[in-house]
Amino acid sequence: MISVGKVKPKRLCLFDLDGTLLPIDSDHSFGEFMVQIGWADGESFRRTNDAFFAQYQAGTMDLAAYVDFATRVWRSRPLLEAEAARERFMAEVIRPALHGSALALVQQHQEAGDLVAIVTATNEFVTTPIAAALGVSHLLAVELERTAVGGWSGRIQGTPTFREGKVVRVHAWLADLGLRLSDFEQVSVYSDSINDLPLLDMGTHPVATNPGASLETVAHERGWQILRLFS
């Protein structure tokens, strides 16, 4: 069991990542970076990557198919080589995209004593250093199945943090901490995406953050707070 200290936090804060704490989509951007460094064929890869991204925005994406596609260009490479490419991606794409407004929002919840986690549908390989850069130690991301020799199979391991799967994973994570959702007086949830309605519905304080058109409509209908971090 993971420890959260002797004093149980009274508030929980869950952040989506892409479009919420970042003004870009790290999964899609990592694909673009694979083209930039010559690991993927530009025209055909970009066409498929863009199609998957459009499906995600529309709420129709087959996540398993996307993970197989998105990891194919780097998963067969030696680990050190893949990690070096990820370091370049962090330096050249992610760090310039980190906004003080997002960092300040995370810090505000941490300083208030909230238990803070990032819950993202992007895979753990891409997002682990991003969570660290945002100062968040709890990351719930899509876990990748490993092969017998330590590589990646291209398949998802366990329940993916996507749509209703985010709710399942949050409950399992809290249980590992010896906690339940009902232990918290307040549950803040921040997301930009209509895909995260199940996660937002978990919250006592759902916040449509830089919302897409579909989520903004729902937020107005339900009287949810709308926050624009990057305007």
Steps between C-alpha positions, in 0.01 A plus 500: 500500500626846405520748785363855492621584848345478844243775438245414232438787258149647506497606137578319177599668175507315166645657188474385142823582317474574128305816426450552874843554658667512159384715207597211269427128479818322609406171332434661162803726541726205578387347171586822321839491671557147370454639149729794576790278610451262209363199687167508318404560139366853490207483262342165587569521875370854529184414310419212736609691811275792407208265431533340843520844663181611324329181623616574855358850485171358371491237775518207256861385522597132534768542766653154459547559127651841565746374761618228262548758226657773713756278674600306188759755390702494822419181690737276302796729556749450786372646827783751534440625149125540561566678830747736334237592241253561781748732674532701179120513475479632854762767432381608157122460520366456854701740712430796266130410528489510880303808603541675832121504539483120494797458732348752741166317502666170586707667771193671643333164563818346636558786741140466618582143604301331225590155373583577136518262205519519123261260326576478129415285199855548369739214567739485794816514287412842363344645815726391788753782447220748430337432836839546664546834323162610632602397851236227533610170652177306441449410134223277369575440133443228241731217602686317224543125496863394515649205315702218656823675394401837646368673191144605419238287327282784371209387716342664803553344840201498732223758493589801286454847645248593233136604540340276768838331547628816668239456773593133547869584528442786745306274733772232478774758564318637804452147633877446471540810715254367756244760398153524347336780305259551788794587727534840333300810584572643156598344169616743232526370142650698214466398135458645153348193334152357453669159536547582869134542592514186720800644685345845532183343637711359787575847621324721748675786315528414127681766298481510122853617428577644156195298390425379152163604357316184613623521858436873517137438406467240776671731749252779428207259528619368837627826643860385523789743533680573174870582528726618218862459601665595173297796370 
